[in-house]
Amino acid sequence: MKKTCCTILCAASLFTLPTGVMAADVTVDSRTILGIGQSDIEGAKKETLLPATQFLGLTAAKLGDGNLSLHFYGWGRADLAGNSYNDDKTAGNLTYGYLQYRLKQANTTIRAGRLFIHEGVVNEHIDGISSRTDLPLGLGLSAFGGATVHATNIVGENSDGRGDVVSGGRVNYRYKGLLEVGLSGVFESAAPTLVTHVTRDYRRVGGDVWITPLQKVDIIGHSSYNPETKQFAEHSYLLNIKLVPRLVLTGEFNQQHDQSYIYPWTSFSAAVLNPNDKSSSAGLSLLHEVNKNLEVVADYKKYTREFGTASRFGGEVRVNYKDNSIRGGIGYHYLNAGQGFAVGANPTASYHELRCYVMRDTKGYFAAIDVLGDFFKNSIYEESRAWEATTSLGYHISPALAFSGDLSYGRNPQFIEEAKALLRLTYNMTHKVTGGKK
């Protein structure tokens, strides 16, 4: 199978400030991308691709009495020829768009619109309102509520598995710069399931902690519990220890109980995986900064699932010179997978991985070379390895304008040969109150 793709990207920024916000601090990030390419896959019809994509972000601060701000980011795409993604000629999304008002008292903020919620064990995308405030004695309080932002429906379903209304919040206690603990929860009503095709309410509660018992030790993590399944949904913890100057030991532990974490049962079918399956990983890494130009990293991670285990270990050497304008590295890792860890007909998923890269960046030009190779213990589609080499070269026409190109070639089990080329012209502009560039 052979796939050849050549894409040309052209980016430009155009924006006119509304007269109603000229008294505010306004920053704009507008980018238009035009892609020209060709898909040539064995057994399929050759197709010309011409997608045009517009990205637009805007922040307007100091509106009204000076405490109000507007935040917006979204994108849209139209295929001028062919279909670059599924059978959709057009697509778009409002990533976020909200008004925020900050009160001087108690460090209070109120947001309304489409926004992301990251509070303790809560990670939601809603159309609604949220508020945070500080309370006496080191306490803090946050709350949110609104409509769920729905994604694309799951294949074969008329739903994305999400309910229509979601709400929750968090209460926390902070002691100086040494400790913060929090309790948080989320409630989602009438969320559909795939197994029984009924709707159920979804609840998850949990606690989070950040603690620095010693100046050179940091512990951060959280655990969540699902009252519907009466099981813990997730544990995630990270430990950083600065053993000596320029030597840092990092440990991590993560565990998810699939049904309780993903509940309602949207991503897996009971006919494929046991609803009680859980997965976990635990690892250690050691970073040694030999000097300002050399770093050495060694790491190990153990993966455990109901149907198999695996270990990944290796290391990397990183170098930099001339105030970080020249950077490079070489690394090796090995995934030692036990029987059953691979999903599919392959008896094992074990493989060696080698990577080597070097980058150069100056006021005039920038360049990079990156080579990555995977060597399988057992062949996949009669291929024993997969590799790709990429080279990049660009020129800074001005601080805001750059022209660059990428060229890559490789071989892998999916595409016996794969060649890709890319040309890119980027231009970014930021506006302030007067409309001038900064």
Phi, psi and omega in degrees: 000137182230135179230123179237130184221130176232122186234136176245123179249131176236127183240138177216156181235124178223130180201139177244127184285132174296146182294336183286348182241017183294340180275358184260170170271115185240130173238139185229137173232103182238129183219127175249128183239127176245122179252137177234122184203181180216131176257121182229090184246134181301130180089356180236161180288135177294135187223135174273135182244135180215068179276138175243126185233136178243125173249137181218125175232144182213137172228125177238111182255166177061041174278160177059242180275009179099350182257357182258141178218155179242136181228131186212140171203134179197175181210159176214148181224141174226131177271115180278343176201137180069185177235109182280342180214114182053221179250016183270125177281331180227155177200159178187167181200136169269103183294308172207154177194107186209159171260140179233133178239127182249121176271142179290333181281132170060022177052048185267135174231143177232129179237143179218132181135209175270122187208164175262142178245119175234095183224104179063242180271003184264128173222100186228158176236112190227160164254101185183219185221147176216157180211145176225145179206154174266142178244166178298164175064028177081009181272158176216156184217138175220152180208154179208162176190151178162196180268143178290138172277113184276147177257187178296140180300146176294143182304128179083003181235160176256030182206156172265006178084006181255149175283184185261334184233136181221143180207163179169195181175186182208142171240138184220160176231132181234132178244105180048223178253028185248333190205140167215128176234148182216153173238130184219164180200160179219143178231128179234125186266146171051054177271129182284154175246163180264333185285311183256351180054044173235174178250143179220151174285148182239127178229144173212133178233159180184178179231153178225156184214143168225125185216140175235082183295330177229160184300331184254015182231130176232135175232128179220141180177178179204158174225141179231153185230139180254108181295336181290317180266351181058043179218155172292137181269321187202146167230134179211118184221145181226135180235127175242128178231122175270095187297307175217168177307131178072017176224113185238129176254129180238130176237145180217151176218130179223137177214136178229133172265109195308308185295320183284329182281317183269347183313135004290162197288077189259332189258341181232149176259143180296340178283344182258310182234148176294128181301341181268005180299146174221156179228150180211159175213145178218137184207165176226144173219148181232121180249124179239116176270096184299313173204186185293347182251357187217131175230143177233131181235135172233138183214157179213137177217137179249125178252133180229125174230167183297332185248018176162163179229162178204156175231139178235127181214157180164203182195175182209144174245127181240137180230153173209148182221163175052062178054042174071011178283341173240121182228148179198172180187162175218137184217157177220136173220152177229127174261113180258097186260133178281173179298134178092347181290325179285136176267114183132196186276347182292135181291335180208154178253016183291141177198156173263144178231129177237139178217140177218133181212156175211140182226146179225130182225124178230177177294335181266310186223167174216146184210156180204150172227130183223125180237127182230131179223135175243132182238112189277143175292321175237138184299147175244120185051043178065016176249131182264355182205164173221135181211157178209138176240130182232134175235140182230145178213132181214166182223132177277099178293322175206173178302335182258347187235131180218145176240132183211164178214148178237144175221127182222151178213141179196177177225141180204167183298330182281311177242108183307318173232139178219117178239136181222141176226147185213131172243138188222131173237116185240141178216119182242135181227138177240129181255148171247197187307313186279357181088000180280159179278140177239000000 
